[in-house]
Amino acid sequence: MPVPGRDGLLATSLLRDRAYTAIRDAIVDGTLAPGEKLVDAELSSWLGVSRTPIREALGRLERSGLVLTRPGHSTVVSPVRARETAAAQSVVAAMHELATREAVPLLSAADLDAMRVANACFAEALRDNDIDAAVQADDDFHGVAVAASGNGAVRAVLDQFGPVLRRVERMRFGSLAGRGSVAQHDRIVELCAAGDVGGAAAAARENWLTLAALVDTLED
């Protein structure tokens, strides 16, 4: 049989990913607040796409724990709950530990410099109280090890559960407590540069577990 063209499939995939990314980011940064109803027609109008990619994006967001769907009723932004956030934290911390463990033997001098630059940007963003820039710089910092590890499974898990934790991180980066991460990042780079696989992996895990105190303040 003739092989179908891929243009339609590619367009559908791009629309679905675009819808997912836009809605996810709006939830994480608080534009779409916990408890807010997500109406297909409104989201479709906002993003300029049909309802099909919107529904697919909402299904993916539900699997990540960012939205709640009540069949026959409504879809809402999930509240920031202690139990779900703690579960995501455990998974994300473990994934970054694994990524760092696998990455350390592969990190180049350019990779280490990229981590240092990202941490400097992170520190500056915290001083300026620029939460969006702080989140991006933190992503850039940890993303070096994730990319260097080449572990697609780790990236997939982080893509699913990382956004749940980002909502809490935004709270932390808006306070003085977030500045402790700068020193923790410096320590991770130092251990990576020394080739200390176990030490760097443990430091990466501990960096993510420092959110525990904030998670404990959330309601179940």
Phi, psi and chi 1 to 4 in degrees:
 res  aa     phi    psi   chi1   chi2   chi3   chi4
   1 MET       -  151.4   59.8  176.7  -84.8      -
   2 PRO   -63.9  141.9  -18.7   30.8      -      -
   3 VAL   -77.9  124.7  176.7      -      -      -
   4 PRO   -63.5  150.6  -18.0   30.4      -      -
   5 GLY   -67.1  155.4      -      -      -      -
   6 ARG   -99.2   -4.7  -65.3 -177.3   56.2   85.0
   7 ASP   -58.5  -44.9  -70.4  -10.3      -      -
   8 GLY   -65.8  -40.8      -      -      -      -
   9 LEU   -64.7  -41.6  -67.1  174.6      -      -
  10 LEU   -64.9  -42.8  179.5   59.3      -      -
  11 ALA   -63.1  -42.1      -      -      -      -
  12 THR   -62.0  -43.7  -60.9      -      -      -
  13 SER   -62.5  -42.5  175.6      -      -      -
  14 LEU   -65.5  -40.8  -70.8  173.5      -      -
  15 LEU   -64.6  -41.9  -71.5  173.5      -      -
  16 ARG   -63.7  -45.2 -178.5  174.2   60.5 -115.6
  17 ASP   -66.1  -38.7  -69.5  -15.5      -      -
  18 ARG   -63.1  -44.6  175.2 -171.6  168.4 -164.6
  19 ALA   -64.0  -45.1      -      -      -      -
  20 TYR   -59.6  -49.4  168.0   77.7      -      -
  21 THR   -62.1  -44.0  -59.8      -      -      -
  22 ALA   -65.4  -45.8      -      -      -      -
  23 ILE   -68.3  -42.8  -59.9  169.2      -      -
  24 ARG   -57.2  -49.5  177.9 -158.1   65.0 -167.8
  25 ASP   -63.5  -36.8  -69.3   -9.5      -      -
  26 ALA   -67.3  -32.5      -      -      -      -
  27 ILE   -72.3  -45.4  -67.8  172.3      -      -
  28 VAL   -63.9  -40.7  169.9      -      -      -
  29 ASP   -86.4   -0.4   69.7   18.6      -      -
  30 GLY    90.4   -0.6      -      -      -      -
  31 THR   -58.6  -42.4  -59.7      -      -      -
  32 LEU  -102.0  107.1  -64.9  173.8      -      -
  33 ALA   -82.0  156.7      -      -      -      -
  34 PRO   -53.2  133.5  -28.7   37.1      -      -
  35 GLY    89.5  -10.7      -      -      -      -
  36 GLU   -71.4  136.4 -173.3  165.0  -12.3      -
  37 LYS   -73.4  139.4  -73.4 -173.8  178.0 -178.9
  38 LEU  -110.8  106.8  -58.7  174.5      -      -
  39 VAL   -99.3  124.2 -179.1      -      -      -
  40 ASP   -50.1  -48.6  -70.7    1.7      -      -
  41 ALA   -62.0  -39.7      -      -      -      -
  42 GLU   -69.3  -42.2  -67.2  177.4   -4.1      -
  43 LEU   -65.9  -38.8  -65.8  172.5      -      -
  44 SER   -62.3  -42.4  178.7      -      -      -
  45 SER   -67.3  -41.0  176.5      -      -      -
  46 TRP   -62.4  -45.2  168.5   43.0      -      -
  47 LEU   -92.9  -11.1  -64.2  174.1      -      -
  48 GLY    70.1   33.4      -      -      -      -
  49 VAL  -129.3  165.9  -59.8      -      -      -
  50 SER   -73.2  174.4   70.4      -      -      -
  51 ARG   -73.5  -22.3  -66.4 -169.2 -176.0 -173.2
  52 THR   -61.6  -53.1  -63.1      -      -      -
  53 PRO   -64.6  -27.3   18.1  -30.3      -      -
  54 ILE   -64.9  -47.1  -66.4  -64.6      -      -
  55 ARG   -64.2  -39.4  -67.4 -169.0 -172.8  105.3
  56 GLU   -65.5  -40.4  -68.6  176.0  -11.0      -
  57 ALA   -64.9  -40.9      -      -      -      -
  58 LEU   -66.7  -36.1  -68.5  177.2      -      -
  59 GLY   -63.2  -41.4      -      -      -      -
  60 ARG   -66.1  -40.0 -173.1  175.0  169.1 -171.9
  61 LEU   -67.3  -32.3  -70.7  162.4      -      -
  62 GLU   -67.2  -40.2 -176.4  171.6   27.0      -
  63 ARG   -65.0  -28.3  -68.8 -169.1  -67.2  -84.3
  64 SER   -80.7  -15.3  -64.3      -      -      -
  65 GLY    92.5   13.9      -      -      -      -
  66 LEU   -93.7  -19.9  -70.6  175.8      -      -
  67 VAL  -133.1  157.8  -54.6      -      -      -
  68 LEU  -120.7  131.0  -67.1  172.3      -      -
  69 THR  -115.6  126.4  -60.1      -      -      -
  70 ARG  -107.9  104.5  -55.2 -178.0 -176.8   93.5
  71 PRO   -51.0  128.5  -26.7   36.5      -      -
  72 GLY    81.7   -2.8      -      -      -      -
  73 HIS  -121.1  -89.7  -66.0  -79.2      -      -
  74 SER  -154.7  164.8   61.7      -      -      -
  75 THR  -114.3  129.7  -61.3      -      -      -
  76 VAL  -130.3  159.9  -59.5      -      -      -
  77 VAL   -69.9  131.1  176.7      -      -      -
  78 SER   -64.9  144.9  -62.3      -      -      -
  79 PRO   -70.1  160.0   25.6  -34.5      -      -
  80 VAL   -85.9   98.9 -176.5      -      -      -
  81 ARG  -103.9  147.5  -60.9  -73.9 -165.7 -170.8
  82 ALA   -62.3  -47.4      -      -      -      -
  83 ARG   -63.3  -49.1 -177.4  175.7  -58.9  177.0
  84 GLU   -65.7  -38.6  -70.5   81.8   -0.4      -
  85 THR   -68.9  -39.8  -54.8      -      -      -
  86 ALA   -64.3  -38.6      -      -      -      -
  87 ALA   -64.5  -43.7      -      -      -      -
  88 ALA   -64.0  -38.6      -      -      -      -
  89 GLN   -61.4  -44.1 -180.0 -172.1   29.0      -
  90 SER   -60.7  -43.0  -63.9      -      -      -
  91 VAL   -67.9  -47.3  170.9      -      -      -
  92 VAL   -63.7  -42.5  169.0      -      -      -
  93 ALA   -61.3  -42.6      -      -      -      -
  94 ALA   -65.5  -39.2      -      -      -      -
  95 MET   -67.1  -39.8  -70.2  -59.8   98.5      -
  96 HIS   -70.5  -33.6  -80.1  -69.9      -      -
  97 GLU   -61.5  -47.0  178.4 -178.3   15.9      -
  98 LEU   -64.9  -44.5  175.8   58.2      -      -
  99 ALA   -59.8  -43.6      -      -      -      -
 100 THR   -66.7  -41.4  -56.5      -      -      -
 101 ARG   -58.9  -42.0 -174.3  176.8  -61.0  -81.0
 102 GLU   -78.2  -26.5  -65.6 -177.1  -12.2      -
 103 ALA   -82.5  -35.1      -      -      -      -
 104 VAL   -49.6  -48.0  169.4      -      -      -
 105 PRO   -66.6  -13.3  -19.0   32.9      -      -
 106 LEU  -105.9   -9.8  -54.4  173.0      -      -
 107 LEU   -67.4  132.4  -69.4  172.3      -      -
 108 SER   -93.8  171.9   65.8      -      -      -
 109 ALA   -60.8  -36.6      -      -      -      -
 110 ALA   -65.7  -37.3      -      -      -      -
 111 ASP   -63.0  -45.3  -70.4  -31.9      -      -
 112 LEU   -63.5  -39.7  -65.9  170.9      -      -
 113 ASP   -64.2  -38.2  -75.8  -17.1      -      -
 114 ALA   -63.8  -37.5      -      -      -      -
 115 MET   -66.0  -41.2  -66.9  172.9   76.4      -
 116 ARG   -65.4  -42.8  -65.9 -175.6 -177.6  101.9
 117 VAL   -63.8  -44.1  169.2      -      -      -
 118 ALA   -61.8  -39.2      -      -      -      -
 119 ASN   -70.4  -34.2 -162.6   32.7      -      -
 120 ALA   -65.1  -40.6      -      -      -      -
 121 CYS   -65.4  -37.8  -68.3      -      -      -
 122 PHE   -61.9  -47.0  177.4   63.6      -      -
 123 ALA   -62.1  -42.1      -      -      -      -
 124 GLU   -64.6  -41.9 -178.9  178.8    3.1      -
 125 ALA   -63.4  -39.4      -      -      -      -
 126 LEU   -65.0  -40.9  -69.0  178.1      -      -
 127 ARG   -63.0  -35.7  -73.2 -165.7  -62.5  -90.2
 128 ASP   -86.1   -1.0  -66.0  -18.1      -      -
 129 ASN    57.0   36.8 -161.3   31.5      -      -
 130 ASP   -98.2   90.4 -173.1  -21.4      -      -
 131 ILE   -64.9  -41.0  -62.8  176.0      -      -
 132 ASP   -59.4  -45.1  -70.6  -25.9      -      -
 133 ALA   -67.7  -35.2      -      -      -      -
 134 ALA   -65.2  -43.3      -      -      -      -
 135 VAL   -62.7  -43.8  168.8      -      -      -
 136 GLN   -63.6  -43.2 -177.3   59.5   59.5      -
 137 ALA   -66.7  -37.2      -      -      -      -
 138 ASP   -65.1  -41.6 -168.6   57.1      -      -
 139 ASP   -59.2  -44.7  -87.1  -18.1      -      -
 140 ASP   -62.2  -41.3  -67.7  -17.9      -      -
 141 PHE   -61.4  -56.2  176.5   84.6      -      -
 142 HIS   -70.9  -24.8  -68.4  -72.3      -      -
 143 GLY   -66.4  -22.6      -      -      -      -
 144 VAL   -62.3  -49.6  173.2      -      -      -
 145 ALA   -67.1  -39.8      -      -      -      -
 146 VAL   -61.2  -44.8  173.1      -      -      -
 147 ALA   -66.3  -43.3      -      -      -      -
 148 ALA   -65.4  -31.1      -      -      -      -
 149 SER   -66.2  -29.8   74.2      -      -      -
 150 GLY    67.7   16.2      -      -      -      -
 151 ASN   -92.3  102.1 -168.3  -36.5      -      -
 152 GLY   -65.4  -30.9      -      -      -      -
 153 ALA   -66.5  -40.2      -      -      -      -
 154 VAL   -61.2  -46.2  165.4      -      -      -
 155 ARG   -61.2  -40.7 -175.2 -177.7  -64.4  -83.3
 156 ALA   -64.2  -42.3      -      -      -      -
 157 VAL   -66.3  -41.9  173.2      -      -      -
 158 LEU   -65.6  -37.5  -70.1  174.7      -      -
 159 ASP   -62.3  -33.1  -75.4  -14.0      -      -
 160 GLN   -79.2  -45.3 -179.9  172.8   -4.2      -
 161 PHE  -103.7  -16.4  -65.4  103.1      -      -
 162 GLY   -58.5  -43.1      -      -      -      -
 163 PRO   -60.0  -31.2  -28.2   37.7      -      -
 164 VAL   -60.6  -41.4  175.0      -      -      -
 165 LEU   -76.1  -28.5 -147.0   53.5      -      -
 166 ARG   -61.8  -30.7  -80.8  -56.7 -174.4 -156.3
 167 ARG   -63.3  -37.1  -67.2 -153.8  -76.9  179.4
 168 VAL   -77.2  -37.2  178.2      -      -      -
 169 GLU   -59.9  -36.6  -83.1 -160.9  -59.4      -
 170 ARG   -61.3  -35.4  -68.3 -177.1   68.1   85.9
 171 MET   -65.0  -42.7  -60.3  176.9 -166.7      -
 172 ARG   -68.6  -42.1 -174.0  168.4 -170.7 -106.1
 173 PHE   -68.7  -15.9  -67.9  164.3      -      -
 174 GLY   -87.4    2.8      -      -      -      -
 175 SER  -123.7  168.3   69.1      -      -      -
 176 LEU   -64.4  -25.6  -67.9  176.0      -      -
 177 ALA   -60.6  -29.2      -      -      -      -
 178 GLY   -65.5  -21.8      -      -      -      -
 179 ARG   -69.7  -17.1  -60.3 -174.4 -178.4 -176.7
 180 GLY   -65.5  -22.5      -      -      -      -
 181 SER   -67.4  -25.3  -75.0      -      -      -
 182 VAL   -61.8  -48.3  176.5      -      -      -
 183 ALA   -65.1  -37.0      -      -      -      -
 184 GLN   -64.1  -40.7  -68.0  167.0    2.8      -
 185 HIS   -63.1  -42.9  -71.0  174.6      -      -
 186 ASP   -57.9  -41.4  -78.5  -24.1      -      -
 187 ARG   -65.2  -40.2  179.6   59.9  174.9  161.9
 188 ILE   -61.2  -45.1  -67.9  169.4      -      -
 189 VAL   -61.9  -43.3  175.9      -      -      -
 190 GLU   -59.3  -44.6  178.7 -176.4  -32.4      -
 191 LEU   -69.7  -37.5  -68.0  166.0      -      -
 192 CYS   -63.0  -44.6  -73.5      -      -      -
 193 ALA   -63.5  -32.1      -      -      -      -
 194 ALA   -81.0   -6.2      -      -      -      -
 195 GLY    75.5   19.2      -      -      -      -
 196 ASP   -84.2   89.7 -173.6  -17.7      -      -
 197 VAL   -60.2  -52.4  174.5      -      -      -
 198 GLY   -64.2  -42.5      -      -      -      -
 199 GLY   -65.7  -43.9      -      -      -      -
 200 ALA   -65.7  -41.7      -      -      -      -
 201 ALA   -63.2  -43.5      -      -      -      -
 202 ALA   -65.0  -39.8      -      -      -      -
 203 ALA   -65.9  -38.3      -      -      -      -
 204 ALA   -64.6  -42.3      -      -      -      -
 205 ARG   -63.6  -45.2  179.4  174.8 -178.0  -87.8
 206 GLU   -64.4  -34.1  -72.6  -56.6  -45.2      -
 207 ASN   -58.7  -40.8  178.6 -128.2      -      -
 208 TRP   -76.9  -28.7  -73.8   94.2      -      -
 209 LEU   -76.8  -10.7  -68.6 -179.6      -      -
 210 THR   -67.1  -13.0   53.9      -      -      -
 211 LEU   -74.0   -8.2  -72.7  170.4      -      -
 212 ALA   -55.6  -41.2      -      -      -      -
 213 ALA   -61.1  -38.0      -      -      -      -
 214 LEU   -74.1  -40.0 -174.5   52.3      -      -
 215 VAL   -59.1  -38.1  173.6      -      -      -
 216 ASP   -63.8  -20.1  -72.5  -16.7      -      -
 217 THR   -84.6   -8.6   67.0      -      -      -
 218 LEU   -80.1  158.7  -58.3  174.4      -      -
 219 GLU   -83.5  151.7  -64.4 -179.2   -1.5      -
 220 ASP   -81.6      -  -84.5  -35.5      -      -
